Amino acid sequence: MAKSRRHNFVVHQNPQPWEQHDKQRGVKGIKHNTWSPLPDEDSPDQRDPRDQRYVRRVKPRSENQEQFLTAINNKPLTIALGPAGTGKTYLAITAAVEAFEAGTVSRIVLTRPAIEAGETLGFLPGDLEEKMAPYLRPLFDALGERMGSKRLKKMIQDGDIEIAPVAYMRGRTLNNAFVVIDEAQNCTYPQLKMLLSRLGWHSKMVVTGDPDQSDLLTGMSGLWEIARQLGGIENIGIVRLNETDIVRHPLVAEIIERLT
């Protein structure tokens, strides 16, 4: 059992070393078990070794995180509220990947408001995915750590992972999908109402955000009010995390507590 360096979650890894052959490479002195970007043709396992490194099982580090994962597993809709660094996004992505690999959903849908943190980037070049990439980078980072960059790119190309901007979600019904709505504190009440009503058959939806860290004008964020109104509904999980659940640098918890 080892701890991930990048996230303070308990991680169980099953590394499978990949051997290289000196003759095939034509280079002397190459050590065995050295990482190679290409699979060994003589090996019975043809999977990319870069993807094998990311075969992991993530466990919660606090009672609230455990409650969060339990709610995701047992309810179609889960809303997680809490400060930065409490693992909301990472655990939601973990649950999405596990659901996809188990075959309970056929795709993962990611959406996040295109709101800058206090500054305007202007018009971004490229197609829709390229324009949304800077805003979805935290989600991509979490996905990359769960499945590896090569597999992540292939799943995006194949449509197994879909990038769905909030502005383009109206009128859709998301069936057989695991939907992650991240940074929901930057959604207005009408936007969240619209997003929640996209939930289709055999789907799960996870909404994450910090009501105290909205980049909208005061009073425009609808996350807190949506969570309040939906509390008590049997098939909706409302989970509140706090400073004790922060899994980043220990100083982050002190900073958030002091600046709150």
C-alpha positions in Angstrom: 0.0 0.0 0.0 1.4 3.4 -1.0 0.2 6.9 -0.9 -0.2 8.9 -4.1 2.2 11.8 -4.2 -0.1 14.1 -6.0 -3.2 13.4 -4.0 -3.4 12.5 -0.4 -5.8 9.6 -1.0 -5.0 6.0 -0.1 -4.1 4.3 -3.3 -3.5 0.6 -4.0 -1.4 0.0 -7.0 -0.6 -3.2 -8.9 2.4 -2.3 -11.0 3.3 -4.6 -13.9 6.9 -4.1 -15.1 7.5 -3.9 -18.8 10.7 -5.4 -20.0 12.7 -4.2 -23.0 15.0 -6.2 -25.2 18.5 -4.9 -25.9 18.7 -6.5 -29.3 15.4 -5.1 -30.5 16.4 -1.6 -29.4 19.9 -1.9 -30.7 21.2 0.0 -27.6 23.7 -1.5 -25.2 23.3 -1.2 -21.5 19.6 -0.7 -21.3 18.2 -2.0 -18.0 15.4 -4.4 -17.9 12.0 -3.2 -16.4 12.7 0.2 -18.0 9.6 2.1 -19.1 9.0 2.0 -22.9 6.5 4.0 -24.8 5.7 1.0 -27.0 4.6 -2.5 -26.0 7.0 -5.4 -26.4 5.9 -7.6 -29.3 7.1 -10.7 -27.5 5.1 -10.0 -24.3 1.8 -11.8 -23.9 0.3 -8.5 -22.6 -0.1 -6.0 -25.3 -1.5 -3.1 -23.2 0.4 0.2 -23.1 2.5 0.2 -19.9 1.7 3.9 -19.4 -1.9 2.8 -18.8 -1.0 0.0 -16.5 0.6 2.5 -14.1 -2.9 4.0 -13.5 -4.7 0.9 -12.4 -5.7 2.1 -9.0 -8.3 1.8 -6.3 -9.0 5.0 -4.4 -10.4 5.0 -0.9 -11.9 8.0 1.0 -9.8 9.6 3.7 -12.6 10.9 5.9 -16.1 10.1 7.0 -17.5 12.8 4.8 -15.7 11.6 1.8 -16.9 8.1 2.5 -20.5 9.5 2.8 -19.9 11.2 -0.6 -18.9 8.0 -2.3 -21.8 6.1 -0.7 -24.3 8.6 -1.9 -22.9 8.4 -5.4 -23.2 4.6 -5.4 -26.7 4.5 -4.0 -28.4 7.6 -5.5 -29.0 8.9 -9.0 -28.1 12.4 -8.0 -25.5 13.6 -5.6 -24.6 17.2 -4.7 -21.3 17.8 -2.9 -20.6 21.1 -1.2 -17.3 22.0 0.3 -14.2 24.1 0.2 -11.3 23.6 -2.2 -9.1 20.6 -1.7 -11.7 18.3 -0.1 -11.6 15.8 -3.0 -15.0 16.6 -4.5 -13.9 16.5 -8.1 -11.4 13.7 -7.8 -13.8 11.4 -6.1 -16.5 12.2 -8.6 -14.2 11.4 -11.4 -13.1 8.2 -9.7 -16.7 7.1 -9.4 -17.3 7.9 -13.0 -14.4 5.9 -14.2 -15.3 2.9 -12.1 -18.9 3.0 -13.3 -17.8 3.1 -16.9 -15.3 0.3 -16.4 -18.0 -1.8 -14.7 -20.3 -1.3 -17.6 -23.1 0.4 -15.7 -22.8 3.5 -17.9 -21.8 3.8 -21.6 -20.2 7.2 -21.4 -18.9 10.0 -19.1 -20.2 13.5 -19.6 -18.2 16.4 -18.2 -19.5 19.9 -17.9 -18.3 23.0 -16.2 -19.1 26.7 -16.4 -16.8 28.7 -18.6 -16.1 31.3 -16.0 -12.7 32.8 -15.4 -11.5 33.4 -11.8 -11.6 37.2 -11.8 -10.1 37.9 -15.2 -11.2 37.6 -18.8 -9.2 35.6 -21.3 -11.1 36.8 -24.3 -11.9 34.7 -27.4 -10.0 31.4 -27.4 -8.9 29.8 -30.7 -9.8 26.3 -31.9 -12.9 24.2 -32.0 -15.3 23.6 -29.1 -13.2 21.1 -27.3 -10.1 23.3 -27.6 -12.0 26.3 -26.3 -13.3 24.4 -23.3 -10.0 22.6 -22.5 -8.6 25.3 -20.2 -11.8 25.3 -18.1 -11.9 21.5 -17.9 -8.2 21.0 -17.2 -8.8 20.0 -13.5 -11.2 17.3 -14.8 -8.7 16.1 -17.4 -6.0 15.9 -14.7 -8.1 13.7 -12.5 -9.1 11.5 -15.5 -5.5 11.2 -16.6 -4.4 10.0 -13.2 -7.2 7.4 -13.2 -6.7 5.9 -16.7 -3.6 7.4 -18.3 -3.2 10.0 -21.0 -3.2 7.7 -24.0 -6.4 5.9 -23.0 -8.0 9.3 -22.1 -7.3 10.7 -25.5 -8.8 7.6 -27.2 -11.9 7.7 -25.1 -12.5 11.4 -26.0 -12.0 10.6 -29.7 -14.4 7.6 -29.5 -17.0 9.7 -27.7 -16.8 7.7 -24.5 -15.9 10.9 -22.7 -17.9 13.9 -23.8 -17.2 17.5 -23.2 -20.6 19.3 -22.8 -20.5 23.1 -22.2 -23.3 24.3 -19.9 -24.6 26.6 -22.7 -25.2 23.6 -25.0 -26.9 21.3 -22.6 -30.5 22.6 -23.0 -32.9 20.2 -24.7 -30.7 17.1 -24.1 -31.6 13.9 -22.3 -28.5 12.1 -20.9 -29.3 8.3 -20.8 -26.8 5.7 -19.7 -24.3 8.3 -18.7 -22.3 9.4 -15.7 -22.5 13.2 -15.6 -20.1 15.3 -13.6 -21.0 19.0 -13.1 -18.0 20.7 -11.6 -17.6 24.2 -10.2 -21.3 24.4 -9.9 -21.0 27.5 -7.7 -20.5 29.4 -10.9 -23.9 28.3 -12.3 -27.0 30.4 -11.8 -30.2 29.0 -10.4 -31.8 28.7 -13.9 -28.7 27.0 -15.2 -28.5 24.4 -12.4 -32.3 23.8 -12.8 -31.7 23.1 -16.5 -28.7 20.9 -15.9 -30.4 18.7 -13.2 -33.3 18.1 -15.5 -31.0 16.5 -18.1 -30.8 13.3 -16.1 -32.0 10.4 -18.1 -32.6 6.7 -17.6 -29.8 4.5 -16.1 -27.7 7.6 -15.4 -25.9 9.2 -12.5 -25.2 12.8 -11.9 -22.7 14.4 -9.5 -22.7 18.1 -8.8 -19.7 19.6 -7.0 -18.9 23.1 -5.9 -18.0 25.5 -3.1 -20.8 28.1 -2.5 -18.3 30.3 -0.7 -16.0 30.6 -3.8 -18.2 31.7 -6.6 -16.8 33.9 -9.4 -20.3 35.3 -10.1 -21.7 38.5 -8.8 -23.0 38.3 -5.2 -26.4 36.5 -5.1 -26.2 35.1 -8.6 -24.9 31.6 -7.7 -27.8 29.1 -7.4 -25.9 26.2 -5.9 -26.7 26.8 -2.2 -30.4 27.4 -2.9 -30.7 24.4 -5.1 -29.0 22.2 -2.5 -31.3 23.6 0.2 -34.5 23.0 -1.8 -33.6 19.5 -2.8 -32.5 18.4 0.7 -34.7 15.6 2.1 -35.6 14.0 -1.2 -35.0 10.2 -0.9 -33.1 9.7 -4.1 -30.9 12.8 -3.9 -27.8 12.8 -1.8 -26.6 16.2 -0.3 -23.1 15.9 1.2 -21.3 18.7 3.0 -17.6 18.6 3.4 -15.5 20.9 5.5 -11.9 21.9 6.3 -11.2 18.6 8.1 -11.7 16.8 4.8 -9.0 18.8 2.9 -6.4 16.4 1.4 -4.1 19.0 -0.2 -1.1 20.5 1.6 -2.0 20.8 5.4 -1.5 24.6 5.1 -4.5 24.8 2.7 -6.9 23.9 5.6 -5.4 26.7 7.8 -5.6 29.2 4.9 -9.2 28.5 4.2 -10.2 28.5 7.8 -8.5 31.9 8.4 -9.9 33.5 5.2 -13.4 32.3 5.7 
